[in-house]
């Protein structure tokens, strides 16, 4: 079965099968982390979820020879790695495992809080837009009142006759003794 290098950890190529499921042998990962691969295979077999995904596949190993390797789907590798005790990895891999675990915690947090964050941000934006709409409606009502007043005055001016005009002028020019 053909494989593709998906990453390199501590100078060890980590591969996955080239098929749709992308199966990942655990031994190279264990070697890169300096942990016992047999103990990890046993852990996988005890894990309620991982044991249902584990298969043995004949793959070409790093030395070019075909070997039977315990593999799990790439989809489950991240959870398996997250469960590894950082105290059991080599000293040179410890910081990387801890960094990875922190990243996993952040990713899980973002995943599980994303909906709540979305709802919260959406509600803030709805409230902001409601304020804008309310202000626009108020300005519109005021504009309608100004328009109504202006139209009423325009109607008065249009209805004004010469006689009205003359009467107004005369009234204004009346002298009071």
C-alpha positions in Angstrom: 0.0 0.0 0.0 1.3 3.5 -0.9 2.0 6.0 1.8 2.5 9.8 1.9 4.6 11.7 4.3 2.2 14.0 6.3 4.7 15.5 8.7 8.1 15.1 10.3 8.6 14.8 14.0 12.0 14.7 15.6 13.6 13.8 12.3 11.1 10.9 11.8 8.7 10.9 8.8 5.1 10.4 9.8 3.2 8.8 7.0 -0.4 7.9 6.1 -1.8 5.6 3.5 -2.7 7.3 0.3 -6.2 5.9 0.3 -9.3 7.8 1.3 -9.2 6.7 4.9 -5.6 7.8 5.4 -4.4 5.2 7.9 -1.4 6.2 10.1 1.1 3.7 11.5 1.7 4.4 15.2 5.2 3.0 15.5 7.0 5.9 13.7 5.1 8.4 15.9 6.1 6.4 19.0 9.7 6.4 17.8 9.7 10.1 17.2 8.3 10.7 20.7 10.6 8.2 22.4 7.8 6.1 23.8 7.2 2.3 23.7 5.1 1.5 20.7 3.9 -1.9 22.2 2.6 -0.1 25.2 0.8 2.4 22.9 -0.7 -0.5 20.9 -1.9 -2.0 24.1 -3.4 1.3 25.1 -5.2 1.6 21.8 -6.6 -1.9 22.2 -7.9 -1.0 25.7 -9.4 2.3 24.5 -13.2 2.0 23.9 -13.1 4.2 20.8 -9.6 3.7 19.3 -9.8 -0.1 19.5 -12.7 0.0 16.9 -10.5 1.9 14.5 -7.2 0.0 14.9 -6.0 -2.2 12.0 -2.9 -4.0 11.0 -1.6 -3.1 7.5 1.5 -4.3 5.6 3.4 -1.1 4.7 6.9 -0.3 3.5 8.9 0.8 6.6 11.5 3.4 6.7 14.2 0.8 6.0 12.4 -0.1 2.7 11.1 -3.5 3.9 7.5 -4.5 4.1 6.3 -4.7 7.7 3.0 -5.3 9.4 2.1 -2.1 11.3 -0.7 -1.2 13.6 -2.5 1.8 12.2 -5.4 4.1 13.1 -7.2 6.5 10.9 -5.7 10.0 10.7 -8.9 11.3 12.1 -8.2 9.6 15.4 -4.5 10.2 15.6 -4.9 13.6 17.2 -7.1 12.3 20.0 -4.7 9.4 20.6 -1.7 11.8 20.8 -3.7 14.1 23.2 -4.1 11.1 25.5 -0.3 10.4 25.7 1.2 11.0 29.2 4.0 13.7 28.7 5.9 12.0 31.5 6.4 8.9 29.4 7.9 10.5 26.3 11.5 11.2 25.7 13.0 14.4 27.2 13.5 15.9 23.8 9.9 15.3 22.8 8.3 16.4 26.1 8.0 20.1 25.3 6.5 19.3 21.9 3.9 17.0 23.4 3.0 19.6 26.0 2.7 22.3 23.3 0.6 19.9 21.3 -1.7 19.2 24.3 -2.1 23.0 24.9 -3.0 23.4 21.2 -5.6 20.6 21.5 -7.1 22.2 24.6 -7.3 25.5 22.7 -8.8 23.8 19.6 -11.4 21.9 21.8 -12.3 25.2 23.6 -12.7 27.0 20.3 -14.8 24.1 18.8 -17.1 23.8 21.8 -17.5 27.6 22.4 -17.8 28.6 18.8 -21.6 28.4 18.7 -22.0 30.4 21.9 -19.5 33.0 20.6 -21.4 33.2 17.4 -24.7 33.6 19.1 -23.3 36.3 21.4 -21.6 38.2 18.6 -24.8 37.9 16.5 -26.9 39.2 19.3 -24.5 42.2 19.8 -24.8 43.0 16.1 -28.6 42.6 16.2 -28.8 45.0 19.1 -26.5 47.5 17.3 -28.6 47.2 14.1 -31.8 47.7 16.1 -30.4 50.9 17.5 -29.5 52.1 14.0 -33.0 51.2 12.8 -34.7 53.0 15.8 -32.6 56.1 15.2 -33.4 56.0 11.4 -37.1 55.6 12.2 -37.0 58.6 14.6 -35.1 60.7 12.0 -37.7 59.6 9.4 -40.6 60.6 11.7 -39.0 64.0 12.2 -38.4 64.3 8.5 -42.1 63.4 7.8 -43.2 66.1 10.2 -40.9 68.7 8.6 -42.2 67.6 5.2 -45.8 67.8 6.3 -45.2 71.3 7.7 -43.4 72.4 4.5 -46.2 70.9 2.3 -48.8 72.7 4.4 -47.0 76.0 4.0 -46.5 75.4 0.3 -50.2 74.7 0.0 -51.0 78.0 1.8 -48.6 79.9 -0.4 -50.1 78.3 -3.5 -53.6 79.2 -2.4 -52.6 82.8 -1.7 -54.4 85.2 -4.0 -53.6 88.8 -4.9 -56.4 89.9 -2.7 -55.0 88.0 0.3 -51.6 89.4 -0.4 -53.0 93.0 -0.6 -55.0 92.5 2.5 -51.9 91.3 4.4 -49.9 94.2 3.1 -52.6 96.6 4.1 -52.9 95.2 7.5 -49.2 95.4 8.0 -49.1 99.0 6.9 -52.0 100.2 9.0 -50.9 103.0 11.2 -52.1 103.1 14.7 -52.5 106.5 16.2 
